């Protein structure tokens, strides 16, 4: 797969959804055919610049960070893009479990995680403070805050 086929110079995240390769390029989501040709995703909402993809058997999820530092998650099928969740903070990674999504971000001395349902509802938020002493190779992650949703 050559990034130039979807208009980029660098490699971007790609994942398979029911045998269809979907690439998150800087200009949006693209479908790759068996010959590696890229076509824009048919949904107009697919014009987002995704930085991470995570897949379940039924759908693909994309993490997008906009130029102002906010993030959003959308569910992607071969024909639709459905926005699910937005946040004012910049998240850095996305993973999928059988019935949940996990987003993470790091800062100088903390790691934040949020667990979402596949419908985009917050299940749990966690913050870990990280203490590292590289001379003695000591690393410690301590739960500092944990919030579970009651809804």
C-alpha positions in Angstrom: 0.0 0.0 0.0 1.5 3.3 -1.1 0.3 6.3 0.9 0.4 8.4 -2.3 -2.7 6.4 -3.5 -4.8 8.2 -0.9 -2.9 11.5 -1.1 -0.4 11.2 1.8 3.4 11.1 2.1 3.4 9.1 5.3 1.8 5.8 6.4 -1.5 6.1 8.3 -3.5 3.6 10.3 -5.2 0.8 8.4 -7.6 -2.0 9.5 -9.8 -4.6 7.9 -13.5 -4.6 8.3 -15.2 -7.8 7.1 -12.4 -8.2 4.5 -12.4 -4.5 3.3 -9.2 -2.6 4.1 -9.9 0.9 5.4 -7.2 3.5 5.7 -7.4 6.6 7.9 -5.5 9.2 5.9 -5.0 12.9 6.6 -7.8 13.7 4.1 -10.3 11.2 5.5 -11.1 7.5 5.3 -10.4 5.5 2.2 -11.4 2.0 1.0 -8.6 -0.1 -0.7 -9.5 -2.6 -3.4 -7.7 -5.9 -4.1 -5.2 -4.0 -6.3 -4.4 -1.4 -3.7 -6.4 1.4 -5.3 -7.9 3.8 -2.8 -11.3 5.4 -3.1 -12.8 7.8 -0.7 -15.2 6.3 1.8 -18.8 7.0 0.5 -20.1 8.7 3.6 -19.5 12.5 3.6 -18.7 12.3 7.3 -15.6 10.3 6.5 -13.5 13.4 5.8 -11.9 13.2 9.3 -8.2 12.7 9.8 -8.0 9.6 12.0 -5.0 8.9 14.1 -6.0 5.4 15.3 -8.4 2.6 14.3 -9.8 -0.3 16.4 -12.0 -3.1 15.1 -14.7 -5.3 16.4 -16.3 -8.0 14.2 -19.2 -5.7 13.3 -17.6 -2.3 12.9 -14.4 -0.2 12.9 -13.9 2.7 15.2 -11.7 5.7 14.4 -10.1 8.3 16.8 -9.8 11.7 15.3 -8.0 14.7 16.9 -8.8 18.1 15.4 -6.5 21.1 15.1 -7.8 22.6 18.3 -6.9 19.6 20.5 -10.3 18.0 20.9 -11.0 14.3 20.0 -13.9 12.3 18.6 -14.8 8.7 18.1 -16.9 7.5 15.2 -18.2 4.0 14.2 -17.3 3.1 10.6 -18.9 0.5 8.4 -18.3 0.0 4.7 -21.0 2.6 3.9 -21.5 4.8 6.9 -19.7 6.9 9.5 -21.6 7.5 12.8 -20.2 10.0 15.3 -20.4 8.6 18.8 -18.4 10.6 21.3 -16.4 13.9 21.6 -14.1 15.3 24.2 -12.3 18.6 24.6 -9.0 16.8 25.2 -6.5 15.3 22.8 -6.5 11.5 23.1 -3.6 9.4 21.7 -4.6 5.8 21.3 -7.7 3.6 20.8 -8.3 -0.1 21.4 -11.4 -2.2 21.2 -12.6 -5.1 23.4 -15.6 -7.3 22.6 -18.1 -4.7 23.9 -16.1 -1.6 24.8 -13.5 0.9 23.6 -10.6 2.2 25.6 -8.9 5.6 24.9 -5.6 6.6 26.5 -3.5 9.7 26.7 -0.3 10.5 28.5 1.2 13.7 30.0 4.4 14.4 31.8 3.5 12.5 35.0 0.0 11.0 34.3 -1.9 8.5 32.2 -5.6 9.0 31.5 -7.9 6.3 30.3 -11.6 6.3 29.4 -13.7 3.2 28.7 -16.7 3.7 26.4 -19.5 1.4 25.4 -19.7 0.7 21.6 -22.5 3.3 21.6 -20.1 6.0 22.9 -21.3 6.2 26.5 -18.6 6.6 29.2 -18.4 3.5 31.4 -15.3 4.5 33.4 -12.6 7.1 33.6 -9.2 6.6 35.3 -6.2 8.7 36.0 -2.8 7.2 37.0 0.0 9.3 38.4 3.4 8.0 37.2 6.5 8.3 39.3 9.8 7.4 37.5 13.3 7.5 38.8 15.5 6.5 35.8 18.8 6.3 37.8 17.5 3.5 39.9 15.1 2.3 37.3 12.1 2.7 39.6 8.7 3.1 37.9 5.4 3.3 39.8 1.9 3.9 38.5 -0.7 4.8 41.2 -4.4 5.2 40.7 -5.1 8.8 41.5 -8.7 9.0 40.3 -11.3 6.5 39.2 -14.9 7.4 38.1 -17.4 4.9 37.0 -20.6 5.9 35.2 -23.9 5.3 37.0 -26.0 5.4 33.9 
